Amino acid sequence: MSGLTEHEIDEIEQALGLPLPSDVREQYRRSNGLLGPTDCHLLYSYKQSPESDILHNNEIRTEDWFPCSFKSVVLLGNDGVGNSICYDCASREAMLWNAADGDYVQERRATVKEVWAYIEAEYASL
């Protein structure tokens, strides 16, 4: 999978209305998305298939049920078992969150790369 151009990454940010963290921008330069264990989408792709598209998956941010406290959160991917990999632009932290949990955040890390590593370590321990 080839990487995205700076223009395409900027298009994502413009469509989301929020900036992407530097480690995510870096990964997008290398590849259009990132697959993890069990082929889960650790980083959604851009303009590929709807189920793995970052813009499509962020449409839930406009739903009435979406937590107001998460309006500065970008949904970046998933761990393959129902949790979303997110980045909170306000607090500048990466998170592992399940929509069914409301405002509760399962894991918080300084970077998205650290969340990816956490997920990979969890799978490796099984």
N, C-alpha and C positions, 0 to 999 in steps of 0.2 A: 504494500500500500504506500503510495508516494505521499509526500508531505504537502501541506497547504502553503499557499503564497501569503505574504504579509497582507495583501489586499483581502484575501479570503478570511483570514483571521480577524481583520478589522471589520469585515462584513458581519461576522458572528457577533462581535461585541456591539456593533451598531444595532443589530436586530434584537439582541437581548436587552440592550440599554444598560449593560453593566460590563465592566472590564474583566478580562480573564487574567488569572495569576500568571506570573512569568514561567513557572514550570509547565503549565498547560500550554501556553503559547509555544514554548520550546518543543513540547511533544508534538503539537500540530505541525510544526516546521518539519519534523522527521516523518510523521505519518498522519493520515487522515483517520484518527481514532486510535484506540489501543485496546487490544483484546487481552483478557487475563485468563486465569484458570477457568476451566469449563467454558471457555469462549465468552465469558461475560464481557460486557462493554465497560471496561475501566474508564475509558474516555469515549464518549459518543463521537461518531463521525459527523461530517458536514456534507449535506446534499448527497447522501447515499440512500439507504432504505429508511422509511419513516420510523420504524421501531428503534433504529439506532442513531437517528439524527438528533443533534444537540438542540436545534431550534424546535423541532416537534416535541421533544421530551420536556422542554421548558414551558410549553403552553400551559401546563398545570399551574404555573405561577399566577395565572390570571383567574383561576377558579375561585369561587366564593369561599370554599372550605380551606384554601391554602392559608397557612398561618401568617398573620400580618407581620409577625416578628421575623419572617423569612423573606420579606420583599427584596432584601439585598443579597439573596442567595441565588447562585447559578447552579443548576443541576448538571453535572458534568458526565456522569456515568453511573454504573451500578455494580454491585458485588456478586450478582448472580443468584442471590437468595432474598431479594426484595428490598434491599437497602440502597439508597441513592448516595453517590459520591458527590459532595457539594463543596462549593466555596462561598463563604460569606464575605462579600466585599466590604461590609461595614467593619467587621471585627478582624478581617484579614486572616481568617483561619479556615482550614479544610475540615470537612465533617463527613461522618457516615451517619445517615439519617433515614428513618423509615416514615413515610407519610402517615401511616396508621398511628404513629406515636405522638402526633401533634408537635408541640414545641420541644419535646425531649430529643436530645442528640446522643446517639450511641457512642460515638468516638469523636474527639477533637484533636487535630494535629496542626502543626505550624504550616505544613505544606501539603499539597495534593500528592506529591511524590511519597510522602510519609504515609498517607492513607492507602495509596496503592501498595506500598510495602507491607503495611499491616494486613491488608486483605490477602496478599500472596502468602504471608506467613501463616495466617489462619488456615488457608487451604493446605499448605504444606504440613501442618500439624495433624491433619485428619488421617 
